[in-house]
Amino acid sequence: MSKKDKKIEVSVKDIERRHQSVQQIFIGGRLIGEVITDNDRFKALLTADQSEFNARSQEEGLEIVLQQYHLHQR
Protein backbone atom coordinates (compact mmCIF):
# COMPACT_ATOMS: atom_id res chain seq x y z
CA MET A 1 0.00 0.00 0.00
CA SER A 2 1.48 3.35 -1.00
CA LYS A 3 1.53 6.45 1.16
CA LYS A 4 0.04 9.72 0.07
CA ASP A 5 2.50 12.52 -0.49
CA LYS A 6 2.39 15.09 2.26
CA LYS A 7 2.42 18.66 0.99
CA ILE A 8 4.57 21.05 2.99
CA GLU A 9 4.56 24.80 2.44
CA VAL A 10 8.09 26.21 2.24
CA SER A 11 8.56 29.95 1.86
CA VAL A 12 11.67 32.11 1.57
CA LYS A 13 11.85 35.75 2.62
CA ASP A 14 14.75 37.98 1.53
CA ILE A 15 15.81 40.62 4.04
CA GLU A 16 18.89 42.73 4.73
CA ARG A 17 20.59 42.64 8.12
CA ARG A 18 23.69 44.71 8.92
CA HIS A 19 24.30 45.32 5.19
CA GLN A 20 24.19 41.57 4.47
CA SER A 21 21.63 39.76 2.34
CA VAL A 22 19.76 37.12 4.36
CA GLN A 23 17.28 34.51 3.15
CA GLN A 24 14.93 33.34 5.89
CA ILE A 25 13.41 29.89 5.32
CA PHE A 26 9.97 29.13 6.75
CA ILE A 27 7.98 25.90 6.87
CA GLY A 28 4.33 26.48 7.67
CA GLY A 29 5.05 29.98 9.00
CA ARG A 30 7.79 28.74 11.36
CA LEU A 31 11.36 30.01 10.85
CA ILE A 32 13.65 26.99 10.45
CA GLY A 33 16.85 28.59 9.18
CA GLU A 34 18.69 31.30 7.31
CA VAL A 35 21.18 31.58 4.48
CA ILE A 36 23.51 34.53 5.06
CA THR A 37 25.58 36.12 2.31
CA ASP A 38 29.09 37.03 3.47
CA ASN A 39 31.00 38.64 0.56
CA ASP A 40 31.38 35.75 -1.93
CA ARG A 41 30.58 33.01 0.62
CA PHE A 42 27.35 31.73 2.12
CA LYS A 43 26.48 30.37 5.56
CA ALA A 44 23.48 28.16 6.21
CA LEU A 45 22.24 28.53 9.78
CA LEU A 46 19.74 26.12 11.33
CA THR A 47 17.57 28.00 13.83
CA ALA A 48 16.74 25.08 16.15
CA ASP A 49 20.25 24.36 17.40
CA GLN A 50 22.25 27.22 15.83
CA SER A 51 24.20 24.79 13.62
CA GLU A 52 26.21 26.55 10.94
CA PHE A 53 27.22 25.11 7.57
CA ASN A 54 29.27 26.58 4.74
CA ALA A 55 27.74 26.67 1.26
CA ARG A 56 28.98 27.62 -2.22
CA SER A 57 25.72 29.29 -3.27
CA GLN A 58 22.40 30.47 -1.88
CA GLU A 59 20.69 27.50 -3.51
CA GLU A 60 23.07 25.06 -1.85
CA GLY A 61 22.52 26.85 1.49
CA LEU A 62 18.76 26.49 1.08
CA GLU A 63 19.13 22.76 0.34
CA ILE A 64 21.36 22.30 3.40
CA VAL A 65 18.85 24.00 5.70
CA LEU A 66 15.97 21.89 4.37
CA GLN A 67 17.99 18.65 4.57
CA GLN A 68 19.21 19.31 8.11
CA TYR A 69 15.72 20.32 9.27
CA HIS A 70 14.21 17.15 7.82
CA LEU A 71 17.01 15.00 9.26
CA HIS A 72 16.65 16.38 12.80
CA GLN A 73 12.90 17.02 12.81
CA ARG A 74 11.05 15.72 15.87
N, C-alpha and C positions, 0 to 999 in steps of 0.2 A: 504494500500500500504506500503510495507516494504522499509526501507532505505538501501542503500548500505553501507557496512562497509568502513570506511575511514582508510586507512593504514597510520600509522605514524611511521617514522624512529626514533628509540631511540637508542643512542649509549652511551657506558660507557668507559671512559678513566681512567686508573689507573696511578697516579703520586705520587711522594713523595715530601712533602713540610715540611720543618723544622723537618726532621726525623719522620714525620707522614705519614701514608698511606692515600691517598685521592682518592676517586672515583668521577670523574666529570661526570655529567649526561647531555647529549645533546639531544635535539629534533630538528631534521632538521638542525643541525649545530649550533644551538643556545644553549648556556650554561644556564640550568634552575636551577641547584642545585649541591650540593656536599654532599658526605657522608665522614665524617672525623673520622679516627680511633684515639681514645685517650685511650691508654693502653688497658683495656678490655671493654671499652665503645665505643659507636658510636654516632655521632651527625649528624643529617640531616639538611642541611642548604639550604634554598630556596633563590636563587640569587635575585629574583625580589624585595623582601621586607626585606631581611636579617632575615627572620623568622628562628628560631632554634628549633629543636625537638630532643628529646632523643630517641635512638633506642637500641634494644638488640642485633642486628646483622646488618651486611652490607646489607643483603637482605631486612630486615625490613626498614632500612634507605632509600634504593632505592624505596621501595613501598611508603613510606611516601612522598618523594620528588615528585613522579609521581602523587600521589593522591592530594597533596596540589596544585601542578601546574594545574592539571585539574580542581580542585575546583575553583581556583581564576583566571583562564585564561580569558582574555578579547578578 
